[in-house]
């Protein structure tokens, strides 16, 4: 009978404890980046990488990670900058910014006369005209006239950039390469790195291997378990409660019962709504669909379900950081919200 067959499949799965226990051990334990909800949030990943790539930050790596990172990129990319020139360059005065002119990571080395622009993608796609805007800004800045320039398109699989100016080549690089270089940098600087610094770096490496890298040990083991117990796992997947769908249905019902609230563009990962009387200046409207007419919305992310439900007030991806901050100040001066105001200058998935 089908029920007996399904029962045997599930029994075989739970009795094969070796692989499951090993997988649970690999993903168990506290991770500080998971605790702050980072996982695939590009801005937080970019901020972490910007910190580690800055030789003047207190991480104990000095300019070692930055140098190896740049040598790895230049070795395998079509650029006039060679690994030898990077190895000989003075990177000690490197300045590193996150989200300057919307560029995820911008690095300027004055002594080496070198500028590096990094577009960091985690699951998100390249936006039309995005890279061209960035490389045009870098190449037109008189402050960096005569500097060597390196443009890096950093993705999970090392995807090739589609956009960019015709005379600019964006070098493709993969997060797996970054992880390898960071691990090597950690090992090479053991004597300079304190306990807290090592925890930070190891937790970031662990986060990448757990949730981002497609060829990690965790991904391989999970794939092996699935192949071995495909029928049993497919059976389990068929009976997983659709928490997001149920939550969306309940939220739709609740919003419809409050005349002052209006639902706006939502996705599979977040539910959005606003007050019907909210109106903001035209220049404060966001670029993404959810923020195009309102500039600011309430968001209920599904990431913490079913443990908890969080409501966030989010400022949309307005092109000008100055305007975003002005909008935040105006919101804070009103009584429409009393909690934290999140600033999101990128379209959410």
Secondary structure, DSSP 8 states (H G I E B T S, - for coil): -HHHHHHHHHHHHHH-HHHHHHHHHHH-S--HHHHTT-TT-HHHHHHHHHHHH-TTSTTS-TTHHHHHHHHHHHHSSS-S--HHHHHHS--TT-EEEEEETTEEEEEEETTTTEEEEEEE-SS----TTHHHHHHHHHHH-GGGTT-EEEEEEEESS------S-TT--EEEEEHHHHHHHHHHHHHHTGGG--HHHHHHHHHHHHHIIIII-TTSHHHHHHHHHHHHTHHHHHHHHHT---HHHHHHHHHHHHHHT-TTEEEE---SSEEEEEETT----GGG--SSGGGTTTSEEEEEESTTTTT----EEEE---S-HHHHHHHHHHHHHSSS--S-EEE--S---
